[in-house]
């Protein structure tokens, strides 16, 4: 059974600071996704990482994937209040039987 | 980009009644659709996977007679919560994929179900 572990689960940071959220998973997969969820809303897709070494950046967020280490990171640069949300990583179980397994999520609070 | 429409966004129903939630892929053919449930401050829990024209595959512990899923076309899946009880109150989210890995998964806007 595929397991996805995210840490930290809670992150409170000051505006302007940098931080990294980690996502470890238990079985071989080279399809990993990052989502953002605002309170009361559904998921917003941030990044789709489909190969080892993939790195994608959008604004102050950068995601990377190391399939050998079974690790993905979401790096936040110079955080701003608008980034406050819950961030989920999810891993595809691979093959043709599509199914996502989610981490528990990281609740990010950026304080002014 | 790919869009998935989910309705209703909020619904309040009485205990014992049934509620239907619709999930439509607007600009792509969704070979596979997924239904999730999310409790407050928790992650998404996959309830079932449905492929067009086939019976849904339910996750362990999900009652298939209570949560009826129909995926009659490549653009529409429905989840019916039958004989709803207050403990069924939750946030239900659908997702769809066209089956191509790079396309990823597109999520609907979610349905907040409150059973009173």
HADDOCK unambig.tbl for C-alpha pairs under 7 A between the chains (distance, minus, plus):
assign (segid A and resid 41 and name CA) (segid B and resid 109 and name CA) 6.67 0.50 0.50
assign (segid A and resid 42 and name CA) (segid B and resid 108 and name CA) 6.85 0.50 0.50
assign (segid A and resid 42 and name CA) (segid B and resid 109 and name CA) 4.95 0.50 0.50
assign (segid A and resid 42 and name CA) (segid B and resid 110 and name CA) 5.54 0.50 0.50
assign (segid A and resid 43 and name CA) (segid B and resid 107 and name CA) 6.33 0.50 0.50
assign (segid A and resid 102 and name CA) (segid B and resid 43 and name CA) 6.96 0.50 0.50
assign (segid A and resid 102 and name CA) (segid B and resid 44 and name CA) 6.72 0.50 0.50
assign (segid A and resid 103 and name CA) (segid B and resid 43 and name CA) 6.97 0.50 0.50
assign (segid A and resid 104 and name CA) (segid B and resid 42 and name CA) 6.66 0.50 0.50
assign (segid A and resid 104 and name CA) (segid B and resid 43 and name CA) 4.98 0.50 0.50
assign (segid A and resid 105 and name CA) (segid B and resid 43 and name CA) 6.27 0.50 0.50
